[in-house]
Amino acid sequence: MSLPLVAIVGRPNVGKSTLFNRLLGKRVAIVEGTPGITRDRLYANANWNGRDFLVVDTGGIMMDTDDPLTEQVRLQAEIAIEEANVIIFMVDARDGLTPTDIDVADRLRGSGRPVLLTANKVDNSRLAMDAAEFHSLGLGELYTVSSLHGHGVADLLDSIVKLFELEPAPSNLEDDNLKLAIIGRPNVGKSSLLNAILGSERAIVSPIPGTTRDAVDTSVIYNGRPIVLIDTAGIRRAGQIQGSVEYYTFLRAQSAIERCDVALLVTDASEFLIDGDKRAGGLAHDMGRGCVVVVNKWDRVDPGITQGKPPNRRLILEFSDAMRKQCGFLHYAPLVFASASQCFSIPEVLDTALSAAESFHLRIPTGELNRLISLAEENHPLMEHGRAFHIYYATMPVVKPPTVQLFVNDPELLHFSYQRYLENRIRDAYGYEGTPIIIKAKRAGPKTRAEWQAASTAPNRTSR
């Protein structure tokens, strides 16, 4: 059973995102006194008096404009209106009634949805009296609120819940959906990739860098598997983050990576690799997320694919080799050569991401892991500073990412190169394409080496 949806709409800078955050009880949408900050539709779960529902924040609606980006923002708001069960039409009590408010009201009257006319920024009795002019819009009861301070919001929420159809609230099931974050520097085609996956204009696409400012979640079913796609703002160099908007968009993208299973690192094939690509990939790697590199706009490098010709293998190999040399820390990340604008290799992107997610969640049984590690050590023993390094026992206590805990005689003897050697032996045996493998060393306890070895051959109780 799907949750009812509440859409917040209105012209720019009337406080829609502030109300959105107030309804959720936390800061999700970016809020700043600059018109046009919200552009995409931003969804989140909310609850009032035990009733769960979805809230969608929209960009400011501007009528009669020739600006292409403003037109796309308006279309996004139109989609939210069509999806909604209840609409909050927000106006600004300080500005008073404007021609744009009248135009939006005319549009909402024909929507067939319940509309709650809500005057925001009503912080004193004078503004409450002035807000009465909005009754002329003919949309019924007027709600006066201060989204910033919370005044009147409880009454608004009571009315929202009353408007929902009387149906049992869905049970709160654990969210086990696979989460894919679409990341990269600005203007590499992240939103275009999202739209290509969905087959619809779900996100705003524009050649202007920085169009996507919030991390936007979208659910989709692919081959029977529920997936949450998280579209993020472009990740910039820390020194280029100027002003609070850039700062919060960076934090939002960082948060999206932290909660995802696999990051789809989108690059622009026509520009090869630049520092911004490495920076975005480095964030995913440092946070221990799975990663798939989507080499977007491949049609600009290999135009034959637009004519139905097979991809040029020489170009792919050259790009792959150069990528591995420049981004050695992402040695485990598979590359998918795609074109979002041409819808080329989009299924391969998702198939590869699903495979990476399986690796991200894969746990090696303790007995198998110990046999593998023991054989690796036997074939290539480690001597450091005249001392032999010994691994007594190995286990994989956690996954997401797969983490191997080694119990050894001296952790300081474990050199990085030997960690990579052990990692490669694990990958040879189990694949693990698309996910980092963390290897940690801890000094073994008071057990003798024979006791540790006996423990490693005990019946295994760990499952995949």
DAMO-V169876 format. One line per field, one symbol per residue. burial: b if it has 9 or more other ideal C-beta (glycine too) atoms within 8 Angstrom, else e. A space follows every 10 residues. Layout:
burial: ???
//
This chain:
burial: eebbbbbbbb bbbbbbbbbb bbbbeeebbb eeeeebbbbb bbbbbbebee bbbbbbbbbb bbeeeeeebb bbbbbbbebb beebbbbbbb bbbeeebeeb bbbbbebbbe bebebbbbbb bbeeeebbeb beebeebebe ebbbbbbbeb ebbeebbbbb bebbeeeeeb eeeeeeebbb bbbbbbbbbb bbbbbbbbee eebbbeeeeb bbbbbbebbb eeeeeebbbb bbbbbbeeee beeebbbbbb ebbbbbbeeb bbbbbbbbbe eebeebbbbb bbbbbeeebb bbbbbbbbbe bbebbbeeee beeebbeebb ebbbeebeeb ebbbbbbbbb beebbbebbb ebbbbbbebb bbbbbbbbbb bbbbbbbeee ebeeeeeebe bbbbbbeebe bbbbbbbbbe eebbeeebbe bbbebbbeee ebbbbbbbbe bbbbeebebe ebbebbeeee eeee
//
